[in-house]
């Protein structure tokens, strides 16, 4: 997903910097429809990863509590496992959140250019 999102953001940047001035109103409309559809997909992906991240963080806390109350090798392994899984989820969610926020700004930029082009 990370690669796909980066490639799509590069495509949007290219459209903003090079293609939007040469595009017809219909082409811009089609581009914005695709943009909105993909943005909703990215937002859905972000929501799912938020939920997964929160659940893994909750499981990590439960594992830590179990380790403190019942210090056995199994609970230690469980706590370490959840710690190792929570970290990458947090970083991936951070990437998704920042990328979606950047796409919101790009959407506003496209609307601004279209608005200025019409006047």
Order of alpha helices (4+ residues) and beta strands (2+ residues): alpha-alpha-alpha
